[in-house]
Amino acid sequence: MSSKKTRVLKEVIGYLIVAIIASIFAITIRIFIFEPFIVPSISMSPTLLVGDRVIVNKLAYKLNHVKKGDLIVFHSPIEEGKNLVKRAIAVGGDEIRLTEDGEIYINNELLAEPYLPSDYVVSYENVTIVINENEIFGMGDNRNNSLDGRFYGPISKEEIFGKVIFIYGPLSRFGKINY
């Protein structure tokens, strides 16, 4: 084989090795660290809009606990194969009380919700729920149009697989999520 052919073959093999390593690296990141997710419904509006493309940090809750206010992504408790995004309102050990006046009390303290529009009007059925240690209570920011914890109850922490950290599309909404 001529030296030119040998050099071309070595170069092609080198590119293939780089492509294989890059592919393995990208797949590993997607499976274990970050995953793109498309917001499927209006339940998180105005924070997240239908079709927003977000990055989900899949390590977030392997290293830390869910905090109140986090945007969590989890497996739907009512539709197999569907993933949902909601805001964590209460965590294990909390008592949540919803009122007809549209207020939420966590452990008898009014929940401040700066992420909701100031003129937002909502009312709840008067209900009190105690969240078990291995559970999270989530609600959509668009309370009047959200099938959330008020309907299916608290979710198991085991069903949560990530935290929304960033909007990457559309470009007009590009940026970090403000909690």
FIRO-90548 format. One record per atom (N, C-alpha, C): residue number from 1; atom name; x, y, z. Coordinates in pm, whole numbers, m for minus. Each point is the difference from the previous one (the first is absolute). Layout:
// residues N
MIDREN    i  at       u       v       w
MIDREN  NUM  CA       X       Y       Z
...
This chain:
// residues 179
MIDREN    i  at       u       v       w
MIDREN    1   N      84    m117       0
MIDREN    1  CA     m84     117       0
MIDREN    1   C      89     123       0
MIDREN    2   N     m36      98     m79
MIDREN    2  CA      82     120     m10
MIDREN    2   C     m13      82     129
MIDREN    3   N      99      83      23
MIDREN    3  CA       1      82     123
MIDREN    3   C    m115      99       0
MIDREN    4   N     m44      47    m117
MIDREN    4  CA    m112      94      m8
MIDREN    4   C    m129     m70      44
MIDREN    5   N     m23    m124     m49
MIDREN    5  CA    m119     m75      38
MIDREN    5   C       4     m32     149
MIDREN    6   N     115     m35      52
MIDREN    6  CA      14     m31     142
MIDREN    6   C     m32     122      84
MIDREN    7   N      50     115     m41
MIDREN    7  CA     m25     125      72
MIDREN    7   C    m150      34      m1
MIDREN    8   N     m67     m15    m116
MIDREN    8  CA    m143      28     m11
MIDREN    8   C     m79     m98      87
MIDREN    9   N      38    m127      m2
MIDREN    9  CA     m68    m101      81
MIDREN    9   C      15      32     150
MIDREN   10   N     119      38      41
MIDREN   10  CA      23      36     141
MIDREN   10   C     m83     122      39
MIDREN   11   N     m10      95     m90
MIDREN   11  CA     m78     120      28
MIDREN   11   C    m149     m34      13
MIDREN   12   N     m51     m83     m89
MIDREN   12  CA    m140     m42       5
MIDREN   12   C     m27     m76     130
MIDREN   13   N      89     m90      37
MIDREN   13  CA     m15     m75     125
MIDREN   13   C       2      96     119
MIDREN   14   N      88      98      m6
MIDREN   14  CA       6     100     108
MIDREN   14   C    m131      76      15
MIDREN   15   N     m59      42    m111
MIDREN   15  CA    m130      70       3
MIDREN   15   C    m111     m91      53
MIDREN   16   N       3    m126     m42
MIDREN   16  CA    m101     m96      49
MIDREN   16   C      12     m19     151
MIDREN   17   N     120     m10      51
MIDREN   17  CA      20     m15     144
MIDREN   17   C     m52     123      74
MIDREN   18   N      30     117     m50
MIDREN   18  CA     m49     124      62
MIDREN   18   C    m152       4      m3
MIDREN   19   N     m60     m38    m113
MIDREN   19  CA    m147      m1     m13
MIDREN   19   C     m63     m99      97
MIDREN   20   N      60    m117      14
MIDREN   20  CA     m52    m101      93
MIDREN   20   C       9      50     144
MIDREN   21   N     114      54      38
MIDREN   21  CA      18      53     136
MIDREN   21   C     m98     114      27
MIDREN   22   N     m17      91     m96
MIDREN   22  CA     m94     111      16
MIDREN   22   C    m143     m52      15
MIDREN   23   N     m37    m101     m77
MIDREN   23  CA    m134     m58       9
MIDREN   23   C     m24     m64     135
MIDREN   24   N      97     m76      48
MIDREN   24  CA     m11     m64     132
MIDREN   24   C     m12     107     108
MIDREN   25   N      78     105     m10
MIDREN   25  CA      m3     110      96
MIDREN   25   C    m138      68      m1
MIDREN   26   N     m53      30    m118
MIDREN   26  CA    m130      66     m13
MIDREN   26   C    m113     m87      55
MIDREN   27   N       4    m129     m32
MIDREN   27  CA    m104     m92      49
MIDREN   27   C       7     m11     152
MIDREN   28   N     120      m9      54
MIDREN   28  CA      17      m9     146
MIDREN   28   C     m54     125      68
MIDREN   29   N      29     117     m54
MIDREN   29  CA     m51     125      59
MIDREN   29   C    m153       0      m4
MIDREN   30   N     m58     m39    m112
MIDREN   30  CA    m147       3     m13
MIDREN   30   C     m67    m100      93
MIDREN   31   N      57    m115      17
MIDREN   31  CA     m61    m103      84
MIDREN   31   C      14      33     148
MIDREN   32   N     116      49      41
MIDREN   32  CA      27      14     142
MIDREN   32   C       4     142      55
MIDREN   33   N      18     103     m83
MIDREN   33  CA      23     133      55
MIDREN   33   C    m104     102     m45
MIDREN   34   N      m8      29    m128
MIDREN   34  CA     m93     100     m51
MIDREN   34   C     m87     m59    m109
MIDREN   35   N    m126      44      m2
MIDREN   35  CA     m90     m50    m104
MIDREN   35   C     m87     115     m50
MIDREN   36   N     m14      11    m131
MIDREN   36  CA     m93     100     m52
MIDREN   36   C    m143     m47      22
MIDREN   37   N     m89      95      20
MIDREN   37  CA    m140     m31      28
MIDREN   37   C     m84     110     m64
MIDREN   38   N    m110     m37     m62
MIDREN   38  CA     m91      98     m59
MIDREN   38   C    m123       9      88
MIDREN   39   N     m34     121      42
MIDREN   39  CA    m115      22      87
MIDREN   39   C    m127     m37     m77
MIDREN   40   N     m78     m97      54
MIDREN   40  CA    m112     m53     m77
MIDREN   40   C    m134      72      16
MIDREN   41   N     m14      84     102
MIDREN   41  CA    m133      58      25
MIDREN   41   C      11     141      59
MIDREN   42   N    m116      64      17
MIDREN   42  CA      m4     137      52
MIDREN   42   C       3       4     152
MIDREN   43   N      16    m114      65
MIDREN   43  CA     m11      m5     146
MIDREN   43   C     107      80      74
MIDREN   44   N     111      33     m63
MIDREN   44  CA     107      75      68
MIDREN   44   C       9     145     m46
MIDREN   45   N     m94      44     m81
MIDREN   45  CA      m2     138     m48
MIDREN   45   C     m25      94     117
MIDREN   46   N      64     112       9
MIDREN   46  CA      87      67     m96
MIDREN   46   C     148     m36      13
MIDREN   47   N      37     m82     100
MIDREN   47  CA     141     m34      20
MIDREN   47   C      55     m77    m119
MIDREN   48   N     m72    m102     m40
MIDREN   48  CA      36     m80    m118
MIDREN   48   C    m121      m5     m92
MIDREN   49   N      25      17    m129
MIDREN   49  CA    m108       2     m98
MIDREN   49   C       0    m129     m81
MIDREN   50   N    m115     m33     m58
MIDREN   50  CA     m10    m119     m85
MIDREN   50   C     107       9    m108
MIDREN   51   N      76    m107     m14
MIDREN   51  CA     103      m6    m103
MIDREN   51   C     136      53      44
MIDREN   52   N       8      61     119
MIDREN   52  CA     133      42      49
MIDREN   52   C      90    m122       6
MIDREN   53   N     123      19     m43
MIDREN   53  CA      98    m105       9
MIDREN   53   C      89      32     119
MIDREN   54   N       7     m95      91
MIDREN   54  CA      75      23     124
MIDREN   54   C     104    m110      20
MIDREN   55   N      97      30      82
MIDREN   55  CA     100     m98      40
MIDREN   55   C     m35     m46     141
MIDREN   56   N      m3    m132      16
MIDREN   56  CA     m30     m61     129
MIDREN   56   C     130     m56      57
MIDREN   57   N      34      41     122
MIDREN   57  CA     117     m52      69
MIDREN   57   C     m40    m129      71
MIDREN   58   N      49    m112     m49
MIDREN   58  CA     m38    m130      55
MIDREN   58   C      80     m38     124
MIDREN   59   N     106      73      28
MIDREN   59  CA      79     m26     121
MIDREN   59   C     m49      81     120
MIDREN   60   N     m81     100     m24
MIDREN   60  CA     m39      95     105
MIDREN   60   C     m47     m68     127
MIDREN   61   N     m84    m100     m12
MIDREN   61  CA     m57     m61     119
MIDREN   61   C      69    m130      41
MIDREN   62   N     105     m33     m71
MIDREN   62  CA      87    m108      47
MIDREN   62   C     102      59      98
MIDREN   63   N      25     131     m15
MIDREN   63  CA      99      67      84
MIDREN   63   C     m63      88     108
MIDREN   64   N    m124      46     m23
MIDREN   64  CA     m68      91      93
MIDREN   64   C    m145     m40      14
MIDREN   65   N     m69      64      95
MIDREN   65  CA    m142     m25      20
MIDREN   65   C     m82      98     m82
MIDREN   66   N    m123     m41     m32
MIDREN   66  CA     m95      90     m65
MIDREN   66   C     m30     113      98
MIDREN   67   N       2     124     m52
MIDREN   67  CA     m34     116      83
MIDREN   67   C    m132      57     m48
MIDREN   68   N     m73      60      93
MIDREN   68  CA    m124      67     m36
MIDREN   68   C      31     105    m105
MIDREN   69   N     m79       4    m104
MIDREN   69  CA      20      95    m109
MIDREN   69   C      72     m57    m119
MIDREN   70   N      69    m113      15
MIDREN   70  CA      70     m63    m112
MIDREN   70   C     m99     m42    m108
MIDREN   71   N      42       5    m125
MIDREN   71  CA     m79     m54    m111
MIDREN   71   C      48    m143     m23
MIDREN   72   N     m83     m94      40
MIDREN   72  CA      37    m141      m5
MIDREN   72   C     m60     m68    m122
MIDREN   73   N      72     m98     m53
MIDREN   73  CA     m48     m79    m112
MIDREN   73   C     m11    m144      51
MIDREN   74   N    m115     m60     m26
MIDREN   74  CA     m27    m132      56
MIDREN   74   C     m91     m81     m91
MIDREN   75   N      m5    m129      28
MIDREN   75  CA     m86     m91     m74
MIDREN   75   C    m144      20      48
MIDREN   76   N     m92      17     m93
MIDREN   76  CA    m140      24      34
MIDREN   76   C     m55    m115      84
MIDREN   77   N     m69      35     110
MIDREN   77  CA     m61    m106      81
MIDREN   77   C    m130     m53     m61
MIDREN   78   N     m51      65    m106
MIDREN   78  CA    m127     m44     m57
MIDREN   78   C       7     m41    m147
MIDREN   79   N     108      38     m71
MIDREN   79  CA      14     m37    m141
MIDREN   79   C     137     m64     m22
MIDREN   80   N      m1    m130     m20
MIDREN   80  CA     126     m71     m18
MIDREN   80   C      74      51    m123
MIDREN   81   N     130      17      15
MIDREN   81  CA      84      45    m111
MIDREN   81   C       3     151     m20
MIDREN   82   N     m75      74      81
MIDREN   82  CA      m3     146     m14
MIDREN   82   C      80      63     115
MIDREN   83   N      75     105     m32
MIDREN   83  CA      74      74     100
MIDREN   83   C     m63     137      18
MIDREN   84   N       4      50     122
MIDREN   84  CA     m61     128      34
MIDREN   84   C     102      92      66
MIDREN   85   N     m28     130      m7
MIDREN   85  CA      79      98      74
MIDREN   85   C     m98      80      85
MIDREN   86   N      34      14     129
MIDREN   86  CA     m81      76      95
MIDREN   86   C      94      69      98
MIDREN   87   N     m56      91      76
MIDREN   87  CA      78      68     104
MIDREN   87   C     m20     m74     132
MIDREN   88   N     109     m30      69
MIDREN   88  CA      m7     m64     131
MIDREN   88   C     m53     103      99
MIDREN   89   N    m116     m28      57
MIDREN   89  CA     m64      92      94
MIDREN   89   C      27     m42     145
MIDREN   90   N      m1    m130      24
MIDREN   90  CA      23     m52     135
MIDREN   90   C      85    m126      m9
MIDREN   91   N      79     m23     104
MIDREN   91  CA      89    m116       4
MIDREN   91   C     m34     m85     121
MIDREN   92   N      66    m115      12
MIDREN   92  CA     m28     m94     107
MIDREN   92   C      m6      63     138
MIDREN   93   N    m107     m33      72
MIDREN   93  CA     m20      52     134
MIDREN   93   C     m84     127       6
MIDREN   94   N     m22      63    m114
MIDREN   94  CA     m80     124      m3
MIDREN   94   C    m149     m31       4
MIDREN   95   N     m74      97      55
MIDREN   95  CA    m145      m3      m9
MIDREN   95   C     m41     115     m90
MIDREN   96   N     m73     m31    m105
MIDREN   96  CA     m42     103     m95
MIDREN   96   C    m151      19      15
MIDREN   97   N     m40     127       4
MIDREN   97  CA    m142      32      10
MIDREN   97   C     m36      95    m113
MIDREN   98   N     m96     m41     m82
MIDREN   98  CA     m50      82    m109
MIDREN   98   C    m132      63      45
MIDREN   99   N     m25     126     m38
MIDREN   99  CA    m122      68      43
MIDREN   99   C     m83      46    m119
MIDREN  100   N    m127      22      25
MIDREN  100  CA     m89      52    m105
MIDREN  100   C      44     138     m47
MIDREN  101   N      74      73      83
MIDREN  101  CA      49     133     m37
MIDREN  101   C     121      m5     m92
MIDREN  102   N      44    m120     m35
MIDREN  102  CA     114     m13     m91
MIDREN  102   C     134       9      70
MIDREN  103   N      m1     m19     130
MIDREN  103  CA     125       6      75
MIDREN  103   C      48    m140      32
MIDREN  104   N     131     m11      14
MIDREN  104  CA      62    m126      37
MIDREN  104   C      80      24     127
MIDREN  105   N     m23     m85      98
MIDREN  105  CA      76       7     125
MIDREN  105   C      82    m127      13
MIDREN  106   N     128      18      30
MIDREN  106  CA      89    m112      25
MIDREN  106   C      38       9     148
MIDREN  107   N     m35    m101      75
MIDREN  107  CA      26      m2     144
MIDREN  107   C     m51     128      66
MIDREN  108   N    m122      39     m38
MIDREN  108  CA     m71     118      54
MIDREN  108   C      62     134     m38
MIDREN  109   N      91       3     m96
MIDREN  109  CA      56     126     m49
MIDREN  109   C     m43      20    m145
MIDREN  110   N     m47     122     m29
MIDREN  110  CA     m43      33    m137
MIDREN  110   C     118     m15     m96
MIDREN  111   N     m22     m71    m109
MIDREN  111  CA     104     m21    m101
MIDREN  111   C       9     123     m89
MIDREN  112   N     117      62      m4
MIDREN  112  CA      25     111     m93
MIDREN  112   C      32     m61    m136
MIDREN  113   N     m65      49    m105
MIDREN  113  CA      21     m55    m133
MIDREN  113   C      30     112    m100
MIDREN  114   N     121      55       3
MIDREN  114  CA      36     112     m87
MIDREN  114   C       3     m36    m148
MIDREN  115   N       0    m127     m33
MIDREN  115  CA       3     m47    m140
MIDREN  115   C    m138       8     m64
MIDREN  116   N    m106      20      79
MIDREN  116  CA    m135      14     m56
MIDREN  116   C     m29     146     m28
MIDREN  117   N     m76      30    m106
MIDREN  117  CA     m37     140     m28
MIDREN  117   C     m76      59     119
MIDREN  118   N      22     127      30
MIDREN  118  CA     m61      63     116
MIDREN  118   C    m152       6     m10
MIDREN  119   N     m54       0    m120
MIDREN  119  CA    m145       8     m17
MIDREN  119   C     m65    m137     m21
MIDREN  120   N      74    m105      28
MIDREN  120  CA     m48    m136     m23
MIDREN  120   C    m108     m35     102
MIDREN  121   N    m115     m48     m47
MIDREN  121  CA    m111     m36      86
MIDREN  121   C     m24    m150      m9
MIDREN  122   N       1     m65     114
MIDREN  122  CA     m23    m143       6
MIDREN  122   C     m72     m31     131
MIDREN  123   N     m76    m106       2
MIDREN  123  CA     m56     m47     126
MIDREN  123   C      15    m151       3
MIDREN  124   N      15     m51     119
MIDREN  124  CA      19    m143      19
MIDREN  124   C    m116     m55      82
MIDREN  125   N     m13    m128      m3
MIDREN  125  CA     m89     m66      92
MIDREN  125   C      73       0     135
MIDREN  126   N     m69      32     108
MIDREN  126  CA      64      m3     132
MIDREN  126   C      45    m142      30
MIDREN  127   N     130     m18       9
MIDREN  127  CA      54    m134      26
MIDREN  127   C     134      14      72
MIDREN  128   N      28     m96      86
MIDREN  128  CA     129      m7      68
MIDREN  128   C      60    m136     m31
MIDREN  129   N     128       1     m38
MIDREN  129  CA      70    m124     m36
MIDREN  129   C     133      m3      76
MIDREN  130   N      30    m113      59
MIDREN  130  CA     130     m19      65
MIDREN  130   C      88     m80     m97
MIDREN  131   N     119      54     m26
MIDREN  131  CA      91     m62     m96
MIDREN  131   C      92     m96      74
MIDREN  132   N       1    m127     m42
MIDREN  132  CA      88     m99      62
MIDREN  132   C     146      29     m33
MIDREN  133   N      90     m59      77
MIDREN  133  CA     143      27     m14
MIDREN  133   C      55     m27    m139
MIDREN  134   N     m51     m97     m69
MIDREN  134  CA      55     m36    m132
MIDREN  134   C     m84      58    m114
MIDREN  135   N     m70     112      27
MIDREN  135  CA     m89      57    m100
MIDREN  135   C      24     149     m20
MIDREN  136   N     m49      49    m114
MIDREN  136  CA       2     141     m36
MIDREN  136   C    m139      36     m51
MIDREN  137   N     m47     119      33
MIDREN  137  CA    m128      48     m53
MIDREN  137   C      31     105    m105
MIDREN  138   N     m42     m24    m123
MIDREN  138  CA      28      92    m110
MIDREN  138   C    m125      61     m58
MIDREN  139   N      13     124     m47
MIDREN  139  CA    m111      69     m66
MIDREN  139   C      54      76    m120
MIDREN  140   N     m84      15    m101
MIDREN  140  CA      35      84    m114
MIDREN  140   C     m16     146      38
MIDREN  141   N      77      87     m63
MIDREN  141  CA     m12     144      25
MIDREN  141   C    m130      56     m57
MIDREN  142   N     m53     m65    m101
MIDREN  142  CA    m127      41     m60
MIDREN  142   C    m110     m81      70
MIDREN  143   N     m27      37     124
MIDREN  143  CA     m84     m80      90
MIDREN  143   C    m139     m30     m57
MIDREN  144   N     m55      91     m78
MIDREN  144  CA    m134     m22     m55
MIDREN  144   C       1     m98    m117
MIDREN  145   N     118     m32     m51
MIDREN  145  CA      12     m91    m115
MIDREN  145   C     111    m102      23
MIDREN  146   N       0     m60     118
MIDREN  146  CA     106     m96      31
MIDREN  146   C     m57    m123      68
MIDREN  147   N      25    m113     m58
MIDREN  147  CA     m31    m128      62
MIDREN  147   C     124     m33      84
MIDREN  148   N     m10      20     131
MIDREN  148  CA     118     m12      86
MIDREN  148   C     m32     m73     129
MIDREN  149   N      78      25     103
MIDREN  149  CA     m14     m70     127
MIDREN  149   C    m139      11      62
MIDREN  150   N     m74     102     m36
MIDREN  150  CA    m136      12      52
MIDREN  150   C     m89    m113     m52
MIDREN  151   N      37     m59    m113
MIDREN  151  CA     m79    m107     m60
MIDREN  151   C      58    m138      25
MIDREN  152   N     135     m14      m9
MIDREN  152  CA      59    m132      18
MIDREN  152   C      77     m16     130
MIDREN  153   N       2     105      83
MIDREN  153  CA      65      m9     130
MIDREN  153   C     151      19      m8
MIDREN  154   N      65     m20     113
MIDREN  154  CA     147      11       3
MIDREN  154   C      63    m108     m88
MIDREN  155   N     122      29     m45
MIDREN  155  CA      72     m98     m82
MIDREN  155   C     121     m52      78
MIDREN  156   N      36    m121     m28
MIDREN  156  CA     116     m61      64
MIDREN  156   C     128      65     m54
MIDREN  157   N      96      21      88
MIDREN  157  CA     130      55     m43
MIDREN  157   C      66     m88    m105
MIDREN  158   N     m31    m129       5
MIDREN  158  CA      59     m94     m96
MIDREN  158   C     m44      28    m143
MIDREN  159   N    m114      65     m17
MIDREN  159  CA     m51      31    m134
MIDREN  159   C      63     126     m59
MIDREN  160   N      66      79      84
MIDREN  160  CA      63     124     m46
MIDREN  160   C     136     m34     m61
MIDREN  161   N      23      47    m123
MIDREN  161  CA     129     m32     m62
MIDREN  161   C      82     122     m36
MIDREN  162   N     m47     121      32
MIDREN  162  CA      83     116     m30
MIDREN  162   C     m62     131      38
MIDREN  163   N      82     103     m18
MIDREN  163  CA     m37     138      31
MIDREN  163   C      21      85    m124
MIDREN  164   N    m101      80     m36
MIDREN  164  CA      13      91    m114
MIDREN  164   C      97     111      40
MIDREN  165   N     102      23     m83
MIDREN  165  CA     100     101      35
MIDREN  165   C      17     110    m104
MIDREN  166   N     m48     m23    m122
MIDREN  166  CA      35      93    m107
MIDREN  166   C     m99     m12    m115
MIDREN  167   N     m40     113     m57
MIDREN  167  CA     m80       0    m123
MIDREN  167   C      96      27    m116
MIDREN  168   N       2     m89     m99
MIDREN  168  CA      88      22    m114
MIDREN  168   C     m75      27    m130
MIDREN  169   N    m130      m7       5
MIDREN  169  CA     m77      30    m119
MIDREN  169   C    m145      25      36
MIDREN  170   N     m63      84     m76
MIDREN  170  CA      51      78    m112
MIDREN  170   C     101     106      48
MIDREN  171   N      77      51     m92
MIDREN  171  CA     106      95      35
MIDREN  171   C     m52     124      73
MIDREN  172   N    m125      39     m28
MIDREN  172  CA     m56     118      67
MIDREN  172   C     m19     m25     150
MIDREN  173   N       3    m126      44
MIDREN  173  CA     m16     m32     143
MIDREN  173   C     126     m61      59
MIDREN  174   N     108       8     m73
MIDREN  174  CA     129     m59      41
MIDREN  174   C      43      56     136
MIDREN  175   N      35     m88      92
MIDREN  175  CA      54      47     127
MIDREN  175   C     m24     m94     115
MIDREN  176   N      57      38     113
MIDREN  176  CA     m10     m75     123
MIDREN  176   C    m139      14      60
MIDREN  177   N     m47    m103      67
MIDREN  177  CA    m129       4      66
MIDREN  177   C      18      74     133
MIDREN  178   N     m88      94      25
MIDREN  178  CA       2      69     128
MIDREN  178   C     m96     m68      95
MIDREN  179   N      54     m44     112
MIDREN  179  CA     m83     m67     100
MIDREN  179   C     m43     104      97
